[in-house]
Amino acid sequence: MIVKKNAQPDIRRYNWYMWRTVIGCIAFFFLLLAVTYFGLFGPLPSFRDLENPKSNQASEVIAADSAVLGTYFVENRSSVTYAQLSPNIVNALVATEDTRFYEHSGIDFQRSFTIIILNLIGKKQGGSTITQQLAENLFTEQRARNPLVRFTQKLKEWIIAVQLERRYTKEEIITMYLNKVNFGAYNTYGIKSAAHTYFNVTPDKLTPDQAALLVAMVKGPGAYSPIRHPDRALNRRNLVLGLMAKQGFLSEGQSQELMKKQLGLNFNPMDHNAGPAPYFRAVLKKEIQKIFKDQNITKSDGTTYDLDRDGLRIYTTVDSKMQQYAEEAQREYMPLLQAQFNAQWKGVSRHKTIKNFKLLLDEGMYRSDRYKELQLQGKTDEEIRQNFDTPDSLDLFTWHGDIDTVMKPIDSIVYCKLMLRNALMSMDPTTGYIKAWVGGTNFEHFKYDQVKDGTRQVGSTAKPFTYSVAIENGFSPCMEVDNVPVTINGYGSGPWTPSQSMSDYLPGSITLIKALGYSQNYIAAYIMNEVKPTPVMELIKKMGITSDVPPYPSICLGVFNASVFDMTGAYSVFANHGTWTEPTFILRIEDKNGNVIYTHTPKVVQAMDEQSAYVMTYMLKGVIKDGTGSRLQYKYHLTNPIAGKTGTTQTNSDGWFMGVTPQLVTGVWTGCEDRDVHFFSTRLGEGANSALPVFALFMKKVYADASLGIFKNVDFDAPEKGAGITLDCDAYKQQQQGTGEVDKKLGF
């Protein structure tokens, strides 16, 4: 072979050009990295940003038994620690996204070179390591479409990836990545939310096939959604399982066996309306925001906490099991009561029967979302009314599930006005801790909370307040009074004489305990005339009623308004030896790092003396044993120590039942949205029929669950010094007779 004399120098020259070009490109690349580092293409995250990367995290509402009741979120994301991750999810992620994750320092140059070659020959591959992907997720707001801008973003991500590797361990980086990544459906971010949404498990319980599916979604949560594209998701999951076997995380046999399985979803999407205690969570959110504002609780940088983004942990007093039982009790009884209500209204002219019917419809229309939306569209009032009179497809609540129907929107308002509402609150009388909170019948359709936000007339549930003042003034439960009309003068516009339903009127002379048991209005008025309104009003206030209670005689019959929240707290005084302990539902609030930023200490007030409280529980037990609450015993077979009081307001607009046990005090209210819509018959509308059964069903479930520690055989503790009064009416009568004979002998 003949070689030209000048060939060798030419080869050397070409090699030098080639190496100079390569070295120049490398130098230029590192120069670009350097100028990127110094901010030529925009600022890089600061040291503080790297130490505390921002991430929208959902705040969790945690029950007393550690169950998560729900979350507040913009992105449905809750963080976990590395110890709370299943090895399967870690292995699936490493096998799929970054096989050399534990070997590189943020940038895998070996992999990057391979990816460049593959892309040059037409096999598109992503070259980002897990750390680079984390850097992009944390600090790149939106991936640019312009190639040059995207290149500068990539340079930043490389630098950030190296910085992340220097400041965090591999385990921390994996954890941050899994807490950040998007999993698609229902705004689901982070592995904890994803495990709950798709499989209803915690991240530590994820099986290899479940972990493979979730990692499969990382590449494209929309494209590989197991809900919208199950076949595509299945194929992608099996690819991940194959990669796990290839990397030695699974055996070939395990991988093949798992590939035969179906997706096995247990889809449990989270939204603000779903889950237990939605009314409670809505009230809780407003209360926390108020606390932060009133007490000026802020973050270290002076900014206010955002419940939807800052990952707070809110520890509450609500017990998830009791909450479940309360909601179940409502769902079991209210459909039956609604059927009774509907039967009374069948064929009845709403226009003629409901007072101010047109006004009610107008108010309902003005408050509706539909009206507000039409206003925003610039519609006139006439156009809006025409819209409400035009049939449309509507979603309506029923006790047997939502229904889609065609109806005039104005008729749907009538439908909702005739839908019964119900609310329940249950609390520990000693600690004040609220254990269950059911603010309404369906949060999605009726968002108004009737436990704390709403107030209604309390009816006969107010009578024990007047009786309590009498007991404190030396009256005996066994004292007999003629059950005749009483007129009280000197208050308001003129004399006041209460009425009494003749269907439950007890003629003659009866004891106070019997009068309370059968809710006799004349006797309540007699006592009020003896003790006067102002002391009763003052006691009511000391027992925690925050609404307006005017010092008029009629308050003995409950003509004032109060909330279920306040009434339940007031009745806890009887079970708690005369002490009112503020109803409490927040224990403490922690920030995302576990630092306590708020702790609640309930207020405590000695509302009445211990002896009087004990006597009142004795009298209220009489309501259950032989009074308006007796169906607790004969129908629901709750024969254990229970005190209580029914309440029914004028025209049967409100039905109440207050149930008191030594360990749990529960208030229940039932009625329609407007007081002008009500039962026609007291037999059906009275608290004994409209509210008491919900309490009964709730307590039966609570008693059946021994883990709750609420027991039937517990009775009210007698005061150490005794009741201070004779409670046996036979003995009391003998004493009175004996006193009378002595008086005669002494000449009185």
C-alpha positions in Angstrom: 0.0 0.0 0.0 1.3 3.4 -1.0 1.0 6.1 1.7 1.5 9.7 0.7 4.3 11.4 2.5 2.1 14.2 3.9 -0.8 11.8 5.1 0.6 11.4 8.7 0.7 15.2 9.5 -2.8 15.6 8.0 -4.2 12.9 10.3 -2.5 14.6 13.3 -4.0 17.9 12.1 -7.5 16.5 11.8 -7.2 14.8 15.2 -6.1 18.1 16.7 -9.1 19.9 15.1 -11.4 17.2 16.3 -10.1 17.3 19.9 -10.0 21.0 19.9 -13.6 21.1 18.9 -14.6 18.5 21.6 -12.6 20.4 24.2 -14.1 23.6 23.1 -17.6 22.3 23.3 -16.9 20.9 26.7 -15.4 24.2 27.8 -18.3 26.1 26.3 -20.7 23.8 28.1 -19.0 24.3 31.5 -18.9 28.0 30.7 -22.6 28.0 30.2 -23.0 26.1 33.5 -20.8 28.7 35.2 -22.8 31.7 33.8 -26.0 29.9 34.6 -24.8 29.4 38.2 -24.1 33.1 38.5 -27.6 34.0 37.2 -27.1 35.0 33.6 -30.3 33.1 32.6 -32.2 34.1 35.7 -31.8 33.5 39.4 -31.3 30.1 40.9 -33.0 29.1 44.2 -31.3 30.4 47.3 -29.9 28.2 50.0 -33.1 28.7 52.1 -35.2 27.7 49.1 -33.1 24.5 48.7 -33.4 23.8 52.4 -37.2 24.5 52.4 -38.5 23.8 48.9 -42.0 25.1 48.4 -44.7 22.6 47.7 -48.5 23.0 47.9 -49.3 20.5 50.7 -52.8 19.6 51.9 -53.6 20.3 55.5 -54.9 17.2 57.3 -57.8 17.1 59.8 -56.9 14.3 62.2 -59.5 12.6 64.5 -58.9 11.8 68.2 -58.3 8.2 67.2 -55.7 9.3 64.6 -57.9 8.7 61.5 -57.7 11.4 58.9 -61.1 12.9 58.6 -60.2 14.9 55.5 -57.9 17.5 53.9 -57.9 21.1 52.8 -56.1 21.5 49.5 -55.4 23.2 46.3 -53.3 20.2 45.3 -54.4 17.1 47.1 -51.0 16.4 48.6 -49.9 15.1 52.0 -46.2 14.4 52.8 -44.8 11.1 54.1 -41.4 10.2 55.5 -39.1 7.6 53.9 -40.0 5.2 56.7 -43.6 5.4 55.6 -42.8 4.3 52.1 -43.1 0.7 50.9 -39.8 -0.6 49.4 -41.9 -1.6 46.4 -42.6 2.0 45.5 -39.0 3.0 45.9 -37.8 0.0 43.8 -40.4 0.6 41.1 -39.3 4.2 40.8 -35.6 3.5 40.6 -36.0 0.6 38.1 -38.1 2.8 35.8 -36.7 6.3 36.1 -33.1 6.1 37.2 -31.3 2.7 37.5 -28.0 4.4 38.6 -29.7 6.6 41.1 -27.6 5.4 44.0 -24.3 5.9 42.0 -24.5 9.4 40.5 -24.4 12.8 42.2 -27.4 14.3 40.5 -26.3 14.1 36.9 -25.6 10.7 35.3 -23.1 11.6 32.5 -22.8 8.0 31.5 -26.6 7.7 31.0 -26.8 11.2 29.3 -24.2 10.2 26.7 -26.1 7.0 26.0 -29.4 8.9 25.7 -27.8 11.4 23.2 -26.7 8.5 21.0 -30.2 6.9 21.2 -31.9 10.1 20.3 -29.5 10.6 17.3 -30.5 7.3 15.9 -34.3 8.0 16.3 -35.0 6.3 19.6 -36.5 9.1 21.8 -35.4 8.7 25.4 -35.5 11.0 28.5 -32.2 11.5 30.1 -33.2 13.2 33.4 -32.3 11.5 36.7 -34.7 11.4 39.6 -32.9 14.3 41.2 -33.1 16.3 38.0 -36.8 15.6 37.7 -37.2 16.7 41.3 -35.3 19.9 40.5 -37.7 20.5 37.6 -40.8 19.8 39.7 -39.6 22.0 42.6 -38.1 25.0 40.8 -39.4 25.1 37.2 -42.8 26.6 37.1 -43.6 25.6 33.5 -41.6 23.7 30.9 -40.8 26.1 28.1 -41.7 25.2 24.5 -38.9 27.3 23.0 -35.9 25.0 22.5 -33.4 27.6 23.6 -35.3 28.6 26.7 -35.8 25.0 27.5 -32.1 24.4 27.2 -31.4 27.2 29.8 -34.0 25.6 32.1 -32.2 22.3 31.7 -28.9 23.9 32.7 -30.5 25.3 35.8 -32.0 21.9 36.7 -28.6 20.3 36.4 -27.1 22.8 38.8 -30.0 22.5 41.2 -29.8 18.7 41.0 -26.1 18.8 42.1 -27.0 21.2 44.9 -29.9 18.9 46.0 -27.5 15.9 46.1 -25.1 17.9 48.3 -27.8 18.9 50.8 -30.0 15.8 51.0 -29.5 12.0 51.3 -30.7 9.7 48.6 -33.6 8.6 50.8 -34.6 12.2 51.3 -34.5 12.9 47.6 -36.7 9.8 46.8 -39.1 10.9 49.5 -39.3 14.5 48.2 -39.9 13.3 44.7 -42.7 10.9 45.7 -44.3 13.7 47.8 -44.2 16.1 44.9 -45.2 14.1 41.8 -48.6 14.5 40.1 -50.8 11.4 39.9 -53.7 12.8 37.9 -57.3 12.2 38.9 -59.0 14.6 41.3 -56.0 16.8 41.7 -54.0 14.0 43.3 -50.4 14.9 44.2 -47.9 12.9 46.2 -47.7 9.2 46.9 -49.9 9.4 50.1 -52.8 10.9 48.2 -52.2 8.6 45.3 -52.2 5.4 47.4 -55.4 6.5 49.1 -57.1 7.6 45.9 -56.4 4.5 43.7 -56.1 1.7 46.3 -57.4 3.2 49.6 -54.2 2.2 51.4 -51.3 4.0 53.0 -48.0 4.2 51.1 -46.3 1.6 53.3 -48.9 -1.0 52.3 -48.4 -0.8 48.5 -47.8 -4.1 46.9 -45.4 -4.5 43.9 -48.2 -4.4 41.3 -49.8 -1.4 42.9 -46.5 0.4 43.2 -45.8 -0.4 39.5 -49.1 1.1 38.4 -48.5 4.4 40.3 -44.9 4.7 39.0 -46.3 3.9 35.5 -48.5 7.0 35.8 -45.5 9.3 36.6 -44.6 9.4 32.9 -48.0 10.7 32.0 -50.8 10.7 34.6 -53.4 11.5 31.9 -52.2 9.2 29.2 -51.8 6.3 31.6 -54.8 6.9 33.8 -56.2 3.6 35.1 -59.6 5.3 35.2 -59.7 6.7 31.6 -57.3 4.4 29.9 -57.2 1.1 31.8 -55.7 -1.0 29.0 -52.9 1.5 28.4 -52.3 1.7 32.2 -52.1 -2.1 32.4 -49.5 -2.4 29.7 -47.4 0.4 31.2 -47.7 -1.2 34.7 -46.5 -4.6 33.2 -43.5 -2.8 31.6 -42.6 -1.4 35.0 -42.9 -4.9 36.6 -40.5 -6.2 33.9 -38.0 -3.4 34.6 -38.2 -4.3 38.4 -37.4 -7.9 37.5 -34.5 -6.8 35.2 -33.0 -4.8 38.1 -33.4 -7.7 40.5 -36.1 -6.2 42.7 -38.4 -9.0 41.7 -37.7 -12.5 40.4 -38.8 -13.3 36.9 -41.5 -15.6 38.2 -42.9 -13.0 40.5 -42.9 -10.5 37.7 -44.8 -12.8 35.3 -47.3 -13.7 38.0 -48.0 -10.1 38.9 -48.4 -9.2 35.2 -51.4 -11.6 35.1 -53.3 -9.6 37.8 -55.9 -7.0 37.0 -55.4 -3.4 38.0 -57.2 -4.1 41.3 -58.3 -0.5 41.9 -60.2 0.6 45.0 -60.9 4.0 43.7 -61.5 6.4 46.5 -61.2 10.0 45.2 -61.0 12.8 47.7 -62.7 16.1 47.3 -63.8 18.8 49.8 -67.4 17.4 49.9 -66.4 13.7 50.3 -65.5 11.8 53.5 -66.7 11.9 57.0 -67.8 15.1 58.9 -67.9 17.5 55.9 -69.9 20.1 57.9 -67.5 19.9 60.8 -64.5 20.3 58.5 -66.1 23.4 56.9 -66.8 25.0 60.3 -63.3 24.0 61.5 -61.6 25.7 58.5 -63.4 29.0 59.2 -62.6 28.7 62.9 -58.9 28.2 62.3 -58.8 31.1 59.9 -60.4 33.2 62.6 -58.0 32.0 65.3 -55.0 32.8 63.1 -56.3 36.3 62.4 -57.4 37.1 65.9 -54.2 35.8 67.6 -51.9 37.0 64.8 -50.5 33.5 64.2 -48.1 33.7 61.3 -45.2 31.9 59.7 -41.6 32.8 60.5 -41.4 35.2 57.5 -44.5 37.0 58.7 -46.9 35.7 56.1 -50.2 34.2 57.0 -50.8 30.4 57.0 -52.7 29.0 54.1 -54.7 25.9 55.0 -54.9 24.8 51.4 -51.1 25.0 50.8 -49.1 24.8 54.0 -49.5 21.2 55.0 -50.8 21.9 58.6 -51.9 19.0 60.8 -55.0 19.8 62.8 -55.6 17.5 65.7 -59.3 17.4 66.7 -61.4 15.9 69.4 -63.8 14.1 67.0 -63.8 10.3 67.1 -64.0 8.8 63.7 -66.1 5.9 64.8 -68.6 8.0 66.7 -68.8 10.3 63.7 -69.5 7.3 61.5 -72.2 6.1 63.9 -73.8 9.5 64.1 -74.0 9.8 60.3 -75.3 6.3 60.0 -78.0 7.0 62.6 -79.2 10.0 60.6 -79.2 8.1 57.3 -81.2 5.2 58.9 -84.0 7.3 60.4 -84.4 10.4 58.3 -85.7 8.6 55.2 -88.5 7.2 57.3 -89.3 10.6 58.8 -89.2 12.2 55.4 -91.7 9.7 54.2 -94.1 10.6 57.1 -93.6 14.3 56.3 -94.2 13.8 52.5 -97.4 11.9 53.3 -98.8 14.9 55.3 -98.0 17.3 52.5 -99.3 15.1 49.7 -102.0 16.9 47.8 -101.7 20.0 49.9 -101.6 23.4 48.2 -98.2 24.9 49.0 -99.4 28.4 48.0 -102.3 28.4 50.4 -100.7 26.5 53.3 -97.2 27.9 53.6 -97.2 31.4 55.1 -95.3 33.9 52.9 -94.9 31.3 50.2 -93.8 33.7 47.5 -91.4 35.4 49.8 -89.8 32.1 50.6 -89.4 31.2 47.0 -87.9 34.6 46.2 -85.4 34.2 49.1 -84.5 30.7 47.9 -84.0 31.9 44.4 -81.8 34.9 45.4 -79.6 32.6 47.6 -79.1 30.0 44.8 -75.9 29.6 42.9 -78.0 29.6 39.7 -79.2 33.1 40.4 -75.7 34.4 41.1 -74.3 32.9 37.9 -77.1 34.4 35.8 -76.4 37.8 37.4 -72.8 37.5 36.5 -73.8 36.9 32.9 -75.6 40.2 33.0 -79.2 38.8 32.9 -82.0 41.1 34.0 -84.3 40.1 36.9 -87.1 39.4 34.4 -84.7 37.1 32.3 -83.6 35.3 35.5 -87.2 34.6 36.6 -88.0 33.3 33.1 -85.0 31.0 33.4 -86.2 29.7 36.7 -89.6 29.0 35.1 -88.1 27.0 32.2 -87.7 23.2 32.7 -84.0 22.1 32.9 -82.0 19.0 33.8 -81.3 19.2 37.5 -79.5 17.1 40.1 -81.6 16.6 43.2 -80.9 15.1 46.6 -83.0 12.2 47.9 -82.5 9.9 50.8 -82.1 7.1 48.3 -79.4 8.8 46.3 -79.1 11.8 44.0 -81.3 11.8 40.9 -81.1 13.5 37.6 -84.5 14.9 36.5 -86.1 17.6 34.3 -87.8 20.2 36.4 -88.3 24.0 36.6 -85.6 25.4 38.8 -88.3 27.3 40.8 -90.0 24.0 41.5 -86.7 22.6 42.7 -86.6 25.3 45.3 -90.0 24.2 46.6 -88.7 20.6 46.6 -85.7 21.7 48.8 -87.9 23.7 51.1 -89.9 20.5 51.8 -86.8 18.5 52.6 -86.2 17.9 56.3 -82.9 18.8 57.8 -81.3 17.2 60.8 -78.2 18.0 63.0 -76.5 16.2 65.8 -73.6 17.0 68.2 -72.2 14.7 70.8 -69.6 15.6 73.5 -67.8 14.4 76.6 -69.3 16.5 79.4 -66.2 16.3 81.5 -63.5 17.4 79.0 -65.8 19.3 76.7 -64.4 17.3 73.8 -66.8 17.1 70.9 -66.9 13.5 69.6 -69.4 13.7 66.7 -70.7 16.5 64.6 -73.4 16.1 61.9 -74.3 19.6 60.7 -76.9 18.7 58.1 -78.2 16.0 55.8 -76.0 16.3 52.7 -73.1 18.8 52.4 -73.0 18.7 48.7 -76.6 20.0 48.3 -77.2 21.8 51.7 -74.0 23.4 52.9 -75.5 25.4 55.8 -74.2 24.0 59.1 -77.0 23.6 61.6 -74.8 22.6 64.6 -72.9 25.9 65.2 -73.9 28.3 62.5 -77.7 27.9 62.8 -80.0 28.8 65.6 -83.6 27.7 66.1 -86.2 28.0 68.8 -85.4 25.5 71.5 -88.9 24.8 72.8 -89.3 22.7 75.9 -85.6 21.8 76.0 -85.3 25.2 77.8 -87.6 24.1 80.7 -84.7 22.5 82.8 -83.0 25.9 83.0 -86.0 27.3 84.9 -86.3 24.2 87.0 -82.6 24.4 87.9 -83.1 27.9 89.3 -86.0 26.6 91.3 -84.0 23.7 92.7 -81.2 26.0 93.7 -83.8 28.1 95.5 -84.9 25.1 97.6 -87.8 23.7 95.5 -88.2 19.9 95.7 -88.8 17.7 92.7 -91.5 16.1 94.8 -93.3 19.4 95.4 -96.9 19.3 94.1 -98.5 22.2 92.2 -101.9 22.6 90.8 -101.7 22.2 87.0 -103.8 25.3 86.1 -103.2 28.3 83.8 -100.8 30.9 85.2 -100.7 34.5 84.1 -97.5 36.6 84.7 -97.7 40.4 84.7 -95.1 43.1 84.7 -93.0 42.2 81.6 -93.1 43.3 78.0 -96.3 44.5 76.5 -98.8 43.0 79.0 -99.8 39.9 80.9 -98.5 36.5 79.6 -100.5 33.3 79.9 -99.0 30.2 78.2 -101.2 27.7 76.4 -101.1 23.9 76.9 -102.0 21.2 74.5 -104.9 19.3 75.8 -103.8 16.1 74.3 -101.0 15.7 76.8 -102.4 17.8 79.7 -102.3 16.3 83.1 -105.1 17.7 85.3 -104.9 18.1 89.1 -102.0 18.5 91.4 -98.8 17.0 90.1 -95.1 16.9 91.3 -92.5 19.0 89.6 -90.6 15.9 88.4 -93.8 14.7 86.7 -94.5 18.1 85.3 -91.0 18.2 83.7 -91.3 14.6 82.5 -94.5 15.3 80.7 -93.5 18.9 79.7 -96.4 20.7 81.3 -96.4 24.4 80.3 -98.6 25.6 83.2 -96.2 24.3 85.8 -93.2 25.8 84.0 -95.0 29.1 84.0 -95.8 28.7 87.7 -92.1 28.1 88.5 -91.0 31.1 86.3 -93.4 33.3 88.3 -91.8 32.2 91.5 -88.1 32.5 90.5 -88.4 35.4 88.0 -86.9 35.7 84.5 -83.6 37.4 85.2 -82.0 34.6 87.3 -83.1 32.1 84.7 -81.6 34.2 81.9 -78.4 34.6 83.9 -78.1 30.8 84.4 -78.7 30.2 80.7 -75.8 32.5 79.9 -73.6 30.8 82.5 -74.4 27.5 80.8 -72.9 28.7 77.6 -75.8 30.0 75.5 -74.3 32.7 73.3 -77.5 33.8 71.4 -79.8 36.5 72.7 -82.0 35.4 75.7 -84.3 38.3 76.8 -85.3 38.2 80.5 -89.0 37.6 79.8 -91.2 34.9 81.3 -91.7 33.1 78.0 -88.1 31.9 78.0 -89.2 29.1 80.3 -91.0 27.6 77.3 -88.0 28.1 75.0 -89.1 31.0 72.7 -85.5 32.1 72.3 -83.2 30.7 69.6 -80.0 28.7 70.3 -77.7 26.4 68.4 -77.3 22.7 68.8 -73.7 23.5 69.8 -74.7 25.8 72.6 -77.6 23.6 73.8 -75.4 20.5 74.0 -72.8 22.4 75.9 -75.4 23.7 78.3 -76.8 20.2 79.0 -73.3 18.9 79.8 -73.5 21.0 83.0 -76.0 18.6 84.4 -73.7 15.6 83.9 -70.5 17.5 84.9 -71.5 18.3 88.5 -72.7 21.8 87.6 -69.6 22.8 85.7 -69.8 24.2 82.2 -66.7 23.2 80.1 -66.5 24.9 76.8 -67.3 22.6 73.9 -64.0 22.0 72.2 -63.1 20.5 68.8 -59.5 21.7 68.3 -56.7 20.2 70.4 -53.7 21.6 68.6 -52.4 22.7 65.2 -48.9 21.8 63.9 -47.0 23.1 60.9 -45.7 20.8 58.2 -42.5 20.3 60.3 -44.4 19.2 63.4 -44.0 22.5 65.3 -47.0 23.3 67.5 -48.4 26.7 66.4 -51.7 26.6 68.4 -53.1 24.8 71.4 -56.6 25.2 72.7 -57.4 25.5 76.4 -61.2 25.3 77.0 -62.9 27.7 79.4 -64.5 26.4 82.5 -67.3 28.0 84.5 -69.1 26.8 87.6 -72.7 27.4 86.4 -74.6 25.8 89.3 -73.8 23.9 92.5 -73.1 20.2 92.3 -76.2 19.2 94.3 -78.6 21.1 92.0 -77.0 19.5 88.9 -77.4 16.0 90.4 -81.0 16.7 91.2 -81.6 17.9 87.6 -80.1 14.7 86.2 -82.5 12.8 88.5 -85.4 14.8 87.2 -84.3 14.4 83.6 -84.0 10.7 84.0 -87.7 10.8 84.9 -88.4 12.2 81.4 -87.0 8.9 80.0 -88.4 6.6 82.6 -92.0 7.9 82.6 -92.4 11.0 80.3 -92.1 12.3 76.8 -88.8 10.5 76.2 -90.1 7.1 77.3 -89.9 5.6 73.8 -86.1 5.3 74.4 -87.0 2.4 76.7 -90.1 0.8 75.2 -89.1 1.1 71.5 -85.3 1.3 71.5 -84.7 -0.7 74.7 -82.3 1.7 76.2 -83.0 1.1 79.9 -79.6 2.2 81.2 -79.2 5.5 83.1 -80.1 8.2 80.6 -81.4 11.7 81.3 -83.0 13.8 78.6 -85.5 16.3 77.4 -87.7 16.5 74.3 -88.6 19.8 72.7 -91.2 20.9 70.2 -91.7 24.5 69.1 -94.9 26.2 68.0 -96.6 24.7 64.9 -94.1 21.8 65.1 -91.5 23.7 63.3 -88.6 22.3 65.4 -88.1 19.0 67.0 -85.4 18.6 69.7 -84.0 15.9 71.9 -81.2 16.4 74.4 -79.8 13.1 75.7 -77.5 13.0 78.7 -75.4 10.1 79.9 -72.5 10.3 82.4 -70.0 9.9 79.6 -71.7 11.5 76.6 -74.1 14.4 76.1 -75.9 14.6 72.7 -78.1 17.2 71.1 -80.3 16.5 68.1 -82.5 18.9 66.1 -84.8 18.3 63.2 -86.8 20.7 61.1 -87.1 22.3 57.6 -85.0 25.2 56.3 -87.9 27.6 57.0 -90.1 27.5 60.1 -93.2 28.1 58.0 -92.7 24.6 56.5 -93.5 22.0 59.2 -95.4 19.0 60.3 -99.1 19.4 60.6 -99.4 17.0 63.5 -97.6 17.2 66.8 -97.6 13.4 67.0 -95.2 13.3 64.1 -93.5 16.7 64.5 -92.7 16.5 68.2 -89.1 16.0 69.3 -89.9 12.5 70.6 -90.6 11.4 67.0 -88.4 13.8 64.9 -85.2 13.9 66.9 -85.1 11.3 69.7 -84.9 8.3 67.3 -81.6 9.6 65.8 -80.2 9.8 69.3 -81.4 6.3 70.1 -79.8 4.8 67.0 -76.6 6.6 67.6 -76.3 5.5 71.2 -77.1 1.9 70.3 -74.2 1.9 67.9 -71.9 3.6 70.4 -72.8 1.1 73.2 -72.2 -1.8 70.8 -68.6 -0.8 70.2 -66.8 -1.6 73.4 -63.6 0.0 72.0 -65.1 3.5 72.6 -65.3 3.0 76.3 -68.9 4.3 76.6 -70.7 1.8 78.9 -74.3 1.2 79.7 -73.7 0.3 83.4 -72.3 3.7 84.3 -74.6 6.0 86.4 -74.4 9.6 87.3 -72.1 10.2 90.4 -73.9 11.5 93.4 -72.3 14.4 95.2 -70.0 13.5 98.2 -72.3 15.4 100.5 -75.4 13.8 99.0 -78.2 15.5 97.0 -79.1 17.7 99.9 -82.7 17.1 99.2 -85.2 14.2 99.4 -85.6 12.6 95.9 -88.0 9.8 96.9 -91.4 11.4 96.6 -93.1 8.9 98.9 -90.6 9.7 101.6 -91.0 13.4 100.8 -94.8 13.2 101.3 -94.4 11.5 104.6 -92.0 14.2 105.7 -94.4 16.9 104.7 -97.2 15.1 106.5 -95.0 14.8 109.6 -94.2 18.5 109.4 -97.9 19.3 109.1 -98.7 17.3 112.3 -95.9 19.0 114.2 -97.2 22.4 113.1 -100.6 21.5 114.4 -99.3 20.5 117.8 -97.3 23.7 118.0 -100.4 25.7 117.2 -99.3 26.9 113.7 
